[in-house]
Amino acid sequence: VVLRYWGDRMSVPQLPKSMLVHSIIYEQYAGRNKYGDHDYEPPVTIENVRFDDATVFSRDATDTKILANAVIFVDAKNSKNVPERFIEQSKITFKNKTYTLKKVVDCYHPFKNEVHHYELEVI
């Protein structure tokens, strides 16, 4: 990300649309139904996202855990059909493989109280 200056103002550009080459299907987690099964809202296709297969590990002296199998970057302005908020435990499908949303990172603009982009960790 390159910071741009205009006089005494600074701007942080959005994620370039040329990098947002993927689409995902998002099924928002809606809780459990009366039978105890997970319920989901109808699927929504989110366009102009970046899906990176990047395993995220957590290691300590005795154990290594996989925290995520991939990270999805969703731009607050350039991505299309972005929900008001992402819910952990939602289902995300990419290239016919379904993942579970484990962690949502709201990345705020450094000079405004607004989300610049989201990083979604899925497993």
Salt bridges, closest charged atoms under 4 A:
GLU27 OE1 - LYS91 NZ 3.96
ASP52 OD1 - ARG50 NE 3.21
GLU114 OE2 - LYS77 NZ 3.55
GLU119 OE2 - HIS117 NE2 3.20
